[in-house]
Amino acid sequence: MKIKDIFEEELIGTDKVMVSLDNNVLNGIVRANETASYIISCLKQDTTEDNIVFNICEKYNVGIELARKGVVKILSQLRELNLLEE
């Protein structure tokens, strides 16, 4: 899976703000906190949920269950917005 390549991005503090360049997919912006921003950066290349979970565990030194919970939540939100290529 991979995030659609339709965004212009700006980092504001630790938040990533992404403006859609394709109004047919999303008319608006996405604002992501540091962790969600990291997950989105992992999705710039084709990857898997398991790979993202592993990366979150390594980067933030958290357990697999906590990492998976966060990754599943963010992926679900991105899917609802039709922002993933799977």
Secondary structure as UniProt FT lines:
FT   STRAND          2..3
FT   STRAND          7..12
FT   TURN            13..14
FT   STRAND          15..20
FT   TURN            23..25
FT   STRAND          29..32
FT   HELIX           34..42
FT   TURN            43..44
FT   HELIX           49..60
FT   HELIX           64..80
FT   TURN            81..82
FT   STRAND          84..85
//
